[in-house]
Amino acid sequence: MRPLTRPPRLAPGARVAIVATSGPIPEQRLAAGLDILRGWDLDPVAPPHVLDAHPDLAYLAGNDADRAADFQAAWCDPDVSAVLCARGGYGAQRMVDLLDWDALRAAGPKALVGFSDVTALHEAFANRLGLVTLHGPMAAGADFLKSARAQAHLRATLFAPESVRTITSSTAMTLVPGRVRGVTLGGCLSLLASELGTPHARSGARGGLLMIEDVGEEPFRIDRLLTQLLRSGRLEGVAGIALGSWEGCGPYEELRPVLSDRLGVLGVPVVEEFGFGHGPDALTIPFGVAAELDTEAGTLTLEAPALA
């Protein structure tokens, strides 16, 4: 697995678009997120349909075509330097096939930020565009709005990525000891499993450092999702694994044996509680960057800054 193309870092005054790719956006949370970004000396803009609600499916932020159109217009706008997803939920998989990938490629590299349901876009951007993306907190996400630490780490990654080349988790624990090099990839476990067999999914993880997390899945469902990835061959040749948050996935003392059982068969270093995903104070993790994972030190050291 080779490193991907790194988009440019942001500069003060840069315009960034806040898009709704998945679930509906509470207006007050969007306003709060925009205020935070303005405080970073950014110029945040919201596309026309960002506050839409689907007339029949309450879990979607408007219809698929409008969400795709907003995303594509933002990405292809030469004045927009980065696209930040407003929130997760569900719906990115419904709009990703409506994007014009030739037009997105022609627009050049930009930073894409999001996590959870946005995993579908992380996979597509890696596979179709060969771009590094940022698995990080979203502009209208409740955890982002409440966490100064999550805000600070995302801000440093966007503006001064060389300052966060070593990502350290104070909560990290060793599940399988070791130190290993590879290229980062991953996202929300349930999305990675549901992407199998689609045109946008990456074919494998050979030589990769897999970063996975999830929310609201019981331990037996986590077992099923990991088993699906194992049976499909998706994890063949993976170099190492970092586990993030598992909010609402049952008591951790019940989930930990599942993770150990399913991932231990791979015989690679595994670190748990690494501090990215749906939990509080979430770290921003770049996907597509060569790095070294040290499970005992609880560090992910990037060979190059996440953004150029």
Contacts in CASP RR format, 6 or more apart in sequence:
PFRMAT RR
TARGET T0000
AUTHOR 0000-0000-0000
METHOD contacts of the structure
MODEL  1
MRPLTRPPRLAPGARVAIVATSGPIPEQRLAAGLDILRGWDLDPVAPPHV
LDAHPDLAYLAGNDADRAADFQAAWCDPDVSAVLCARGGYGAQRMVDLLD
WDALRAAGPKALVGFSDVTALHEAFANRLGLVTLHGPMAAGADFLKSARA
QAHLRATLFAPESVRTITSSTAMTLVPGRVRGVTLGGCLSLLASELGTPH
ARSGARGGLLMIEDVGEEPFRIDRLLTQLLRSGRLEGVAGIALGSWEGCG
PYEELRPVLSDRLGVLGVPVVEEFGFGHGPDALTIPFGVAAELDTEAGTL
TLEAPALA
1 182 0 8 1.000
1 183 0 8 1.000
1 185 0 8 1.000
1 205 0 8 1.000
1 206 0 8 1.000
1 207 0 8 1.000
1 208 0 8 1.000
2 183 0 8 1.000
3 132 0 8 1.000
3 183 0 8 1.000
3 288 0 8 1.000
3 289 0 8 1.000
3 290 0 8 1.000
3 303 0 8 1.000
3 304 0 8 1.000
4 126 0 8 1.000
4 130 0 8 1.000
4 131 0 8 1.000
4 132 0 8 1.000
4 183 0 8 1.000
4 287 0 8 1.000
4 288 0 8 1.000
4 289 0 8 1.000
5 109 0 8 1.000
5 130 0 8 1.000
5 131 0 8 1.000
5 132 0 8 1.000
6 109 0 8 1.000
6 132 0 8 1.000
6 289 0 8 1.000
6 304 0 8 1.000
6 305 0 8 1.000
6 306 0 8 1.000
6 307 0 8 1.000
6 308 0 8 1.000
7 82 0 8 1.000
7 109 0 8 1.000
7 110 0 8 1.000
7 111 0 8 1.000
7 112 0 8 1.000
7 131 0 8 1.000
7 132 0 8 1.000
7 307 0 8 1.000
7 308 0 8 1.000
8 81 0 8 1.000
8 109 0 8 1.000
8 110 0 8 1.000
8 111 0 8 1.000
8 307 0 8 1.000
8 308 0 8 1.000
9 111 0 8 1.000
9 158 0 8 1.000
9 159 0 8 1.000
9 160 0 8 1.000
9 161 0 8 1.000
9 305 0 8 1.000
9 307 0 8 1.000
9 308 0 8 1.000
10 16 0 8 1.000
10 42 0 8 1.000
10 81 0 8 1.000
10 82 0 8 1.000
10 111 0 8 1.000
10 158 0 8 1.000
10 159 0 8 1.000
10 307 0 8 1.000
11 81 0 8 1.000
11 159 0 8 1.000
12 41 0 8 1.000
12 42 0 8 1.000
12 159 0 8 1.000
13 41 0 8 1.000
13 42 0 8 1.000
13 43 0 8 1.000
14 42 0 8 1.000
14 43 0 8 1.000
14 81 0 8 1.000
14 82 0 8 1.000
15 42 0 8 1.000
15 43 0 8 1.000
15 44 0 8 1.000
15 45 0 8 1.000
15 79 0 8 1.000
15 80 0 8 1.000
15 81 0 8 1.000
16 37 0 8 1.000
16 42 0 8 1.000
16 43 0 8 1.000
16 44 0 8 1.000
16 45 0 8 1.000
16 80 0 8 1.000
16 81 0 8 1.000
16 82 0 8 1.000
16 83 0 8 1.000
16 84 0 8 1.000
17 44 0 8 1.000
17 45 0 8 1.000
17 46 0 8 1.000
17 47 0 8 1.000
17 74 0 8 1.000
17 75 0 8 1.000
17 77 0 8 1.000
17 80 0 8 1.000
17 82 0 8 1.000
17 83 0 8 1.000
17 84 0 8 1.000
18 30 0 8 1.000
18 33 0 8 1.000
18 34 0 8 1.000
18 37 0 8 1.000
18 44 0 8 1.000
18 45 0 8 1.000
18 46 0 8 1.000
18 47 0 8 1.000
18 50 0 8 1.000
18 84 0 8 1.000
18 85 0 8 1.000
18 86 0 8 1.000
18 139 0 8 1.000
18 140 0 8 1.000
19 47 0 8 1.000
19 50 0 8 1.000
19 67 0 8 1.000
19 70 0 8 1.000
19 71 0 8 1.000
19 74 0 8 1.000
19 83 0 8 1.000
19 84 0 8 1.000
19 85 0 8 1.000
19 86 0 8 1.000
20 47 0 8 1.000
20 49 0 8 1.000
20 50 0 8 1.000
20 51 0 8 1.000
20 52 0 8 1.000
20 61 0 8 1.000
20 62 0 8 1.000
20 67 0 8 1.000
20 70 0 8 1.000
20 85 0 8 1.000
20 86 0 8 1.000
20 87 0 8 1.000
21 61 0 8 1.000
21 67 0 8 1.000
21 71 0 8 1.000
21 85 0 8 1.000
21 86 0 8 1.000
21 88 0 8 1.000
21 91 0 8 1.000
21 92 0 8 1.000
21 95 0 8 1.000
21 117 0 8 1.000
21 118 0 8 1.000
21 121 0 8 1.000
22 60 0 8 1.000
22 61 0 8 1.000
22 67 0 8 1.000
22 85 0 8 1.000
22 87 0 8 1.000
22 88 0 8 1.000
22 89 0 8 1.000
22 90 0 8 1.000
22 91 0 8 1.000
22 92 0 8 1.000
22 116 0 8 1.000
22 117 0 8 1.000
22 118 0 8 1.000
23 59 0 8 1.000
23 60 0 8 1.000
23 61 0 8 1.000
23 87 0 8 1.000
23 88 0 8 1.000
23 89 0 8 1.000
23 90 0 8 1.000
23 91 0 8 1.000
23 117 0 8 1.000
24 51 0 8 1.000
24 52 0 8 1.000
24 53 0 8 1.000
24 54 0 8 1.000
24 58 0 8 1.000
24 59 0 8 1.000
24 60 0 8 1.000
24 61 0 8 1.000
24 62 0 8 1.000
25 50 0 8 1.000
25 51 0 8 1.000
25 61 0 8 1.000
25 86 0 8 1.000
25 87 0 8 1.000
25 140 0 8 1.000
26 140 0 8 1.000
27 51 0 8 1.000
29 87 0 8 1.000
29 140 0 8 1.000
29 141 0 8 1.000
29 142 0 8 1.000
29 145 0 8 1.000
30 46 0 8 1.000
30 50 0 8 1.000
30 51 0 8 1.000
30 86 0 8 1.000
30 139 0 8 1.000
30 140 0 8 1.000
32 140 0 8 1.000
32 145 0 8 1.000
33 44 0 8 1.000
33 139 0 8 1.000
33 140 0 8 1.000
33 141 0 8 1.000
33 144 0 8 1.000
33 145 0 8 1.000
34 44 0 8 1.000
34 46 0 8 1.000
34 139 0 8 1.000
36 139 0 8 1.000
36 144 0 8 1.000
36 145 0 8 1.000
36 151 0 8 1.000
37 44 0 8 1.000
37 84 0 8 1.000
37 139 0 8 1.000
38 44 0 8 1.000
40 155 0 8 1.000
40 159 0 8 1.000
44 84 0 8 1.000
44 139 0 8 1.000
45 74 0 8 1.000
45 80 0 8 1.000
47 70 0 8 1.000
47 71 0 8 1.000
47 73 0 8 1.000
47 74 0 8 1.000
48 66 0 8 1.000
48 70 0 8 1.000
49 61 0 8 1.000
49 62 0 8 1.000
49 66 0 8 1.000
49 67 0 8 1.000
49 69 0 8 1.000
49 70 0 8 1.000
50 61 0 8 1.000
50 70 0 8 1.000
50 86 0 8 1.000
51 61 0 8 1.000
52 61 0 8 1.000
52 62 0 8 1.000
52 63 0 8 1.000
52 66 0 8 1.000
52 67 0 8 1.000
53 60 0 8 1.000
53 61 0 8 1.000
53 62 0 8 1.000
54 60 0 8 1.000
54 61 0 8 1.000
54 62 0 8 1.000
54 63 0 8 1.000
55 62 0 8 1.000
59 89 0 8 1.000
59 90 0 8 1.000
59 91 0 8 1.000
60 67 0 8 1.000
60 90 0 8 1.000
60 91 0 8 1.000
60 94 0 8 1.000
61 67 0 8 1.000
61 86 0 8 1.000
64 91 0 8 1.000
64 94 0 8 1.000
64 95 0 8 1.000
64 98 0 8 1.000
65 95 0 8 1.000
65 98 0 8 1.000
67 91 0 8 1.000
67 95 0 8 1.000
68 95 0 8 1.000
68 96 0 8 1.000
68 98 0 8 1.000
68 99 0 8 1.000
71 83 0 8 1.000
71 95 0 8 1.000
71 99 0 8 1.000
72 99 0 8 1.000
72 100 0 8 1.000
72 103 0 8 1.000
72 104 0 8 1.000
74 80 0 8 1.000
74 83 0 8 1.000
75 83 0 8 1.000
75 104 0 8 1.000
75 107 0 8 1.000
75 110 0 8 1.000
76 103 0 8 1.000
76 104 0 8 1.000
76 106 0 8 1.000
76 107 0 8 1.000
78 107 0 8 1.000
80 110 0 8 1.000
81 110 0 8 1.000
81 111 0 8 1.000
82 110 0 8 1.000
82 111 0 8 1.000
82 112 0 8 1.000
82 113 0 8 1.000
82 158 0 8 1.000
83 110 0 8 1.000
83 111 0 8 1.000
83 112 0 8 1.000
83 113 0 8 1.000
84 113 0 8 1.000
84 114 0 8 1.000
84 138 0 8 1.000
84 139 0 8 1.000
85 112 0 8 1.000
85 113 0 8 1.000
85 114 0 8 1.000
85 118 0 8 1.000
85 121 0 8 1.000
85 138 0 8 1.000
85 139 0 8 1.000
86 138 0 8 1.000
86 139 0 8 1.000
86 140 0 8 1.000
86 141 0 8 1.000
87 138 0 8 1.000
87 140 0 8 1.000
87 141 0 8 1.000
88 114 0 8 1.000
88 115 0 8 1.000
88 116 0 8 1.000
88 117 0 8 1.000
88 118 0 8 1.000
88 138 0 8 1.000
89 116 0 8 1.000
89 117 0 8 1.000
90 117 0 8 1.000
91 117 0 8 1.000
92 117 0 8 1.000
92 118 0 8 1.000
92 119 0 8 1.000
92 120 0 8 1.000
92 121 0 8 1.000
93 117 0 8 1.000
93 120 0 8 1.000
93 191 0 8 1.000
93 194 0 8 1.000
93 195 0 8 1.000
93 198 0 8 1.000
96 120 0 8 1.000
96 121 0 8 1.000
96 124 0 8 1.000
96 200 0 8 1.000
97 199 0 8 1.000
97 200 0 8 1.000
99 124 0 8 1.000
101 124 0 8 1.000
101 128 0 8 1.000
101 129 0 8 1.000
104 128 0 8 1.000
104 129 0 8 1.000
105 128 0 8 1.000
105 129 0 8 1.000
109 129 0 8 1.000
109 131 0 8 1.000
111 133 0 8 1.000
111 134 0 8 1.000
111 158 0 8 1.000
111 307 0 8 1.000
112 118 0 8 1.000
112 121 0 8 1.000
112 122 0 8 1.000
112 125 0 8 1.000
112 131 0 8 1.000
112 133 0 8 1.000
112 134 0 8 1.000
113 133 0 8 1.000
113 134 0 8 1.000
113 136 0 8 1.000
113 137 0 8 1.000
113 138 0 8 1.000
113 154 0 8 1.000
113 158 0 8 1.000
113 284 0 8 1.000
114 121 0 8 1.000
114 122 0 8 1.000
114 133 0 8 1.000
114 134 0 8 1.000
114 135 0 8 1.000
114 136 0 8 1.000
114 137 0 8 1.000
114 138 0 8 1.000
115 135 0 8 1.000
115 136 0 8 1.000
115 137 0 8 1.000
115 138 0 8 1.000
115 187 0 8 1.000
115 188 0 8 1.000
115 276 0 8 1.000
115 277 0 8 1.000
115 278 0 8 1.000
115 282 0 8 1.000
116 138 0 8 1.000
116 188 0 8 1.000
116 191 0 8 1.000
116 215 0 8 1.000
116 277 0 8 1.000
116 278 0 8 1.000
117 188 0 8 1.000
117 191 0 8 1.000
118 138 0 8 1.000
119 135 0 8 1.000
119 186 0 8 1.000
119 187 0 8 1.000
119 188 0 8 1.000
119 191 0 8 1.000
119 192 0 8 1.000
119 195 0 8 1.000
120 191 0 8 1.000
120 195 0 8 1.000
120 200 0 8 1.000
121 133 0 8 1.000
122 133 0 8 1.000
122 135 0 8 1.000
122 186 0 8 1.000
122 187 0 8 1.000
122 287 0 8 1.000
123 191 0 8 1.000
123 192 0 8 1.000
123 195 0 8 1.000
123 200 0 8 1.000
123 201 0 8 1.000
123 202 0 8 1.000
124 200 0 8 1.000
125 131 0 8 1.000
125 133 0 8 1.000
126 133 0 8 1.000
126 185 0 8 1.000
126 202 0 8 1.000
126 287 0 8 1.000
126 288 0 8 1.000
127 200 0 8 1.000
127 201 0 8 1.000
127 202 0 8 1.000
128 200 0 8 1.000
132 286 0 8 1.000
132 287 0 8 1.000
132 288 0 8 1.000
132 289 0 8 1.000
132 306 0 8 1.000
132 307 0 8 1.000
133 286 0 8 1.000
133 287 0 8 1.000
133 288 0 8 1.000
134 154 0 8 1.000
134 157 0 8 1.000
134 158 0 8 1.000
134 284 0 8 1.000
134 285 0 8 1.000
134 286 0 8 1.000
134 287 0 8 1.000
134 306 0 8 1.000
135 186 0 8 1.000
135 187 0 8 1.000
135 211 0 8 1.000
135 276 0 8 1.000
135 277 0 8 1.000
135 284 0 8 1.000
135 285 0 8 1.000
135 286 0 8 1.000
135 287 0 8 1.000
136 150 0 8 1.000
136 154 0 8 1.000
136 276 0 8 1.000
136 277 0 8 1.000
136 282 0 8 1.000
136 283 0 8 1.000
136 284 0 8 1.000
136 285 0 8 1.000
137 143 0 8 1.000
137 144 0 8 1.000
137 147 0 8 1.000
137 150 0 8 1.000
137 151 0 8 1.000
137 154 0 8 1.000
137 282 0 8 1.000
137 284 0 8 1.000
138 144 0 8 1.000
143 150 0 8 1.000
143 278 0 8 1.000
143 279 0 8 1.000
143 280 0 8 1.000
143 282 0 8 1.000
144 150 0 8 1.000
144 151 0 8 1.000
144 154 0 8 1.000
144 282 0 8 1.000
146 280 0 8 1.000
147 280 0 8 1.000
147 281 0 8 1.000
147 282 0 8 1.000
149 281 0 8 1.000
150 280 0 8 1.000
150 281 0 8 1.000
150 282 0 8 1.000
150 283 0 8 1.000
150 284 0 8 1.000
153 164 0 8 1.000
153 283 0 8 1.000
153 284 0 8 1.000
154 284 0 8 1.000
156 163 0 8 1.000
156 164 0 8 1.000
157 164 0 8 1.000
157 284 0 8 1.000
157 286 0 8 1.000
157 306 0 8 1.000
157 307 0 8 1.000
158 307 0 8 1.000
161 305 0 8 1.000
161 306 0 8 1.000
161 307 0 8 1.000
162 305 0 8 1.000
164 284 0 8 1.000
164 305 0 8 1.000
164 306 0 8 1.000
165 301 0 8 1.000
165 302 0 8 1.000
165 304 0 8 1.000
165 305 0 8 1.000
166 299 0 8 1.000
166 300 0 8 1.000
166 301 0 8 1.000
166 302 0 8 1.000
167 283 0 8 1.000
167 285 0 8 1.000
167 299 0 8 1.000
167 300 0 8 1.000
167 301 0 8 1.000
167 302 0 8 1.000
168 297 0 8 1.000
168 298 0 8 1.000
168 299 0 8 1.000
169 271 0 8 1.000
169 273 0 8 1.000
169 274 0 8 1.000
169 275 0 8 1.000
169 276 0 8 1.000
169 283 0 8 1.000
169 298 0 8 1.000
169 299 0 8 1.000
171 273 0 8 1.000
171 274 0 8 1.000
171 275 0 8 1.000
172 271 0 8 1.000
172 272 0 8 1.000
172 273 0 8 1.000
172 274 0 8 1.000
172 275 0 8 1.000
172 295 0 8 1.000
172 298 0 8 1.000
172 299 0 8 1.000
173 271 0 8 1.000
173 272 0 8 1.000
173 273 0 8 1.000
174 270 0 8 1.000
174 271 0 8 1.000
174 272 0 8 1.000
174 295 0 8 1.000
174 296 0 8 1.000
174 298 0 8 1.000
175 243 0 8 1.000
175 256 0 8 1.000
175 259 0 8 1.000
175 260 0 8 1.000
175 263 0 8 1.000
175 264 0 8 1.000
175 270 0 8 1.000
175 271 0 8 1.000
175 272 0 8 1.000
175 295 0 8 1.000
176 263 0 8 1.000
176 264 0 8 1.000
176 267 0 8 1.000
176 268 0 8 1.000
176 269 0 8 1.000
176 270 0 8 1.000
176 295 0 8 1.000
177 269 0 8 1.000
177 295 0 8 1.000
177 296 0 8 1.000
178 269 0 8 1.000
178 294 0 8 1.000
178 295 0 8 1.000
178 296 0 8 1.000
179 269 0 8 1.000
179 292 0 8 1.000
179 293 0 8 1.000
179 294 0 8 1.000
179 295 0 8 1.000
179 296 0 8 1.000
179 297 0 8 1.000
180 209 0 8 1.000
180 239 0 8 1.000
180 240 0 8 1.000
180 268 0 8 1.000
180 269 0 8 1.000
180 292 0 8 1.000
180 293 0 8 1.000
181 209 0 8 1.000
181 239 0 8 1.000
181 290 0 8 1.000
181 291 0 8 1.000
181 292 0 8 1.000
181 293 0 8 1.000
182 207 0 8 1.000
182 208 0 8 1.000
182 209 0 8 1.000
182 239 0 8 1.000
182 240 0 8 1.000
182 290 0 8 1.000
182 291 0 8 1.000
182 292 0 8 1.000
182 293 0 8 1.000
183 207 0 8 1.000
183 208 0 8 1.000
183 209 0 8 1.000
183 288 0 8 1.000
183 289 0 8 1.000
183 290 0 8 1.000
183 291 0 8 1.000
184 208 0 8 1.000
184 209 0 8 1.000
184 211 0 8 1.000
184 285 0 8 1.000
184 286 0 8 1.000
184 287 0 8 1.000
184 288 0 8 1.000
184 289 0 8 1.000
184 291 0 8 1.000
184 300 0 8 1.000
185 202 0 8 1.000
185 205 0 8 1.000
185 208 0 8 1.000
185 209 0 8 1.000
185 210 0 8 1.000
185 211 0 8 1.000
185 287 0 8 1.000
185 288 0 8 1.000
186 192 0 8 1.000
186 210 0 8 1.000
186 211 0 8 1.000
186 212 0 8 1.000
186 287 0 8 1.000
187 211 0 8 1.000
187 212 0 8 1.000
187 213 0 8 1.000
187 287 0 8 1.000
188 212 0 8 1.000
188 213 0 8 1.000
188 214 0 8 1.000
188 215 0 8 1.000
188 277 0 8 1.000
189 212 0 8 1.000
189 213 0 8 1.000
189 214 0 8 1.000
189 217 0 8 1.000
189 222 0 8 1.000
189 225 0 8 1.000
189 226 0 8 1.000
189 229 0 8 1.000
190 214 0 8 1.000
190 217 0 8 1.000
190 221 0 8 1.000
190 225 0 8 1.000
192 212 0 8 1.000
192 225 0 8 1.000
192 229 0 8 1.000
192 234 0 8 1.000
193 225 0 8 1.000
193 228 0 8 1.000
193 229 0 8 1.000
195 201 0 8 1.000
196 228 0 8 1.000
196 229 0 8 1.000
196 232 0 8 1.000
196 234 0 8 1.000
204 233 0 8 1.000
204 234 0 8 1.000
204 235 0 8 1.000
204 236 0 8 1.000
205 234 0 8 1.000
205 235 0 8 1.000
205 236 0 8 1.000
205 237 0 8 1.000
205 238 0 8 1.000
206 236 0 8 1.000
206 237 0 8 1.000
206 238 0 8 1.000
207 237 0 8 1.000
207 238 0 8 1.000
207 239 0 8 1.000
208 237 0 8 1.000
208 238 0 8 1.000
208 239 0 8 1.000
208 240 0 8 1.000
209 238 0 8 1.000
209 239 0 8 1.000
209 240 0 8 1.000
209 241 0 8 1.000
209 242 0 8 1.000
209 291 0 8 1.000
209 293 0 8 1.000
209 300 0 8 1.000
210 235 0 8 1.000
210 238 0 8 1.000
210 240 0 8 1.000
210 241 0 8 1.000
210 242 0 8 1.000
211 241 0 8 1.000
211 242 0 8 1.000
211 244 0 8 1.000
211 274 0 8 1.000
211 276 0 8 1.000
211 285 0 8 1.000
211 287 0 8 1.000
212 241 0 8 1.000
212 242 0 8 1.000
212 243 0 8 1.000
212 244 0 8 1.000
213 243 0 8 1.000
213 244 0 8 1.000
213 245 0 8 1.000
213 246 0 8 1.000
213 276 0 8 1.000
213 277 0 8 1.000
213 278 0 8 1.000
214 222 0 8 1.000
214 225 0 8 1.000
214 246 0 8 1.000
214 249 0 8 1.000
214 278 0 8 1.000
215 245 0 8 1.000
215 246 0 8 1.000
215 247 0 8 1.000
215 248 0 8 1.000
215 249 0 8 1.000
215 277 0 8 1.000
215 278 0 8 1.000
216 247 0 8 1.000
216 248 0 8 1.000
216 249 0 8 1.000
217 225 0 8 1.000
217 246 0 8 1.000
217 248 0 8 1.000
217 249 0 8 1.000
218 249 0 8 1.000
218 250 0 8 1.000
219 249 0 8 1.000
219 250 0 8 1.000
219 254 0 8 1.000
219 255 0 8 1.000
219 258 0 8 1.000
220 258 0 8 1.000
222 246 0 8 1.000
222 249 0 8 1.000
222 255 0 8 1.000
222 258 0 8 1.000
222 259 0 8 1.000
222 262 0 8 1.000
223 258 0 8 1.000
223 261 0 8 1.000
223 262 0 8 1.000
226 258 0 8 1.000
226 259 0 8 1.000
226 262 0 8 1.000
226 263 0 8 1.000
227 262 0 8 1.000
229 235 0 8 1.000
230 262 0 8 1.000
230 265 0 8 1.000
235 266 0 8 1.000
237 266 0 8 1.000
238 266 0 8 1.000
238 268 0 8 1.000
239 268 0 8 1.000
239 293 0 8 1.000
240 266 0 8 1.000
240 268 0 8 1.000
240 269 0 8 1.000
240 270 0 8 1.000
240 293 0 8 1.000
241 263 0 8 1.000
241 266 0 8 1.000
241 268 0 8 1.000
241 269 0 8 1.000
241 270 0 8 1.000
241 271 0 8 1.000
242 270 0 8 1.000
242 271 0 8 1.000
242 274 0 8 1.000
242 276 0 8 1.000
242 293 0 8 1.000
242 300 0 8 1.000
243 259 0 8 1.000
243 270 0 8 1.000
243 271 0 8 1.000
243 272 0 8 1.000
243 273 0 8 1.000
243 274 0 8 1.000
244 272 0 8 1.000
244 273 0 8 1.000
244 274 0 8 1.000
244 275 0 8 1.000
244 276 0 8 1.000
244 277 0 8 1.000
245 273 0 8 1.000
245 275 0 8 1.000
245 276 0 8 1.000
245 277 0 8 1.000
245 278 0 8 1.000
245 279 0 8 1.000
245 282 0 8 1.000
246 252 0 8 1.000
246 255 0 8 1.000
247 278 0 8 1.000
247 279 0 8 1.000
249 255 0 8 1.000
256 272 0 8 1.000
259 270 0 8 1.000
259 272 0 8 1.000
263 270 0 8 1.000
264 270 0 8 1.000
269 293 0 8 1.000
269 295 0 8 1.000
270 295 0 8 1.000
271 293 0 8 1.000
271 295 0 8 1.000
271 298 0 8 1.000
274 283 0 8 1.000
274 298 0 8 1.000
274 300 0 8 1.000
275 281 0 8 1.000
275 282 0 8 1.000
275 283 0 8 1.000
276 282 0 8 1.000
276 283 0 8 1.000
276 284 0 8 1.000
276 285 0 8 1.000
284 306 0 8 1.000
285 300 0 8 1.000
286 302 0 8 1.000
286 306 0 8 1.000
286 307 0 8 1.000
289 302 0 8 1.000
289 303 0 8 1.000
289 304 0 8 1.000
289 306 0 8 1.000
290 302 0 8 1.000
290 303 0 8 1.000
290 304 0 8 1.000
291 300 0 8 1.000
291 301 0 8 1.000
291 302 0 8 1.000
291 303 0 8 1.000
292 299 0 8 1.000
292 300 0 8 1.000
292 301 0 8 1.000
292 303 0 8 1.000
293 299 0 8 1.000
293 300 0 8 1.000
294 300 0 8 1.000
294 301 0 8 1.000
END
